[in-house]
Amino acid sequence: MKKNKKRKGFIFKNFEANKQAPFEILLDIFKELITHTSGDFEEAIDWLRTLDKEYKLTDKNYTIEDFIEDLKKKGFIKEEIKGNGALGHKITSKTERAIRQQALNQIFGKIKKSGAGNHKSKSIGIGDEHTGNFKPFEFGDALEKVSITESIKNAQINNGIGNFSISENDLVVEETQHKSQMSTVLMIDISHSMILYGEDRITPAKKVAMALAELITTRYPKDTLDIIVFGNDAWSIKIKDLPYLQVGPYHTNTVAGLNLAMDLLRRKRNTNKQIFMITDGKPSCLRLPDGQYYKNSNGLDQHIVNKCYAMAQHARKLHIPITTFMIAQDPYLMQFVREFTKANQGKAFYTGLKGLGEMIFEDYENNRKKRIKG
């Protein structure tokens, strides 16, 4: 008699990528292009047409014109009258959100999902992050924090099973960690050096800002985020403005950015406050009391640098750590950042843009101060 033998093992086959609809494929490319063109729809579509000719992204069954019509139908773009009276298109808030989500996936894509978005603090007490440790019930402890299983076990040990009874002395509650709210100001350098030497640094920096904004608004809804751009001066922008951010013919007034950042944080009720600063250039500008600008792009101007150090020390007195993300690798600029970080007792990273997003998240998630020694 023949026995049926079931074969066990692995079956290998050729990899088959998940099939995407033509619209989804083009949408991913379009979101990337619209970020590079700072929200300019016509320029992004021109780039898409160029890519289509080179890489055959479309065919006669689905063309770029079909894609544009689908963008309209799905609410990603809307028609508008340009300044010259011509009819054009602009992206909608739905696209702005999609761009931020894509930036979040690109930069923080390796992050594991977790529960409610809040920052852990080092103190144990009445909070909402379970530690696994227990303590005796005390007057004032919330009843919902009582561990029923552990309390019943105590009652059985103390009173026996035959004559079971439970008293206040048997009750235990699980210790929890406080979850603190955070107020963050993100400073973005938009000086001309962000596009010098044929290297586009503003687009990756902008992606980091969009990813961070999406992270905080979705995962840390109780937190606050203010975004500042700084060139000759500093001013606040809204999250929805990030895709349209462009570099200007500016010097780098780091002091103005820090001044505005600390002014914004003074108004926040949260105890935990911090500043993230993304920059690739040395401080090269100050606004004088009479309103004129003092500028010097030749090396590190000691007068400007000392003002920056003073701002860093002032932030430290206000218990506001500054995390500086230095894109440039010039030794003399790195030395400036070391001294600046030492004055603030904050944190600094000297990095290219590739790992910038993960560093920002790591610092934000851990909520730790770290002294960087020069």
Buried (B, 14 or more C-beta within 10 A) or exposed (E): EEEEEEEEEEEEEEEEEEEEEBBEBBBEBBBBBBBBBBBBBEBBBEBBEEBBEEEEBBEEEBBBEBBBEBBEEEEBBBEEEEEEEEEBBBBBEBBBBBBBBBBBEBBBEEBEEEEEBBBBBEEBEEBEBEEEEBEEBEEEBEEEBBBEEBBBEBBEEEBEEEEEEBEEEBBBBBBBBBBBBBBBBBBBBBBBBBBEEEEEBBBBBBBBBBBBBBBBBEBBEBBBBBBBBBBBBBEEBEBEEBBBBBBEEBBBBBBBBBBBBBEBBEEBEBEBBBBBBBBBBBBBBBBEEEEEEBBBBEEBBEEBBEBBBEBBBBBBEEEBBBBBBBBBEEEEBBEBBBBBBBBBBBBBBBBEBEEBBBBBBEBBBEBEBEEBEE
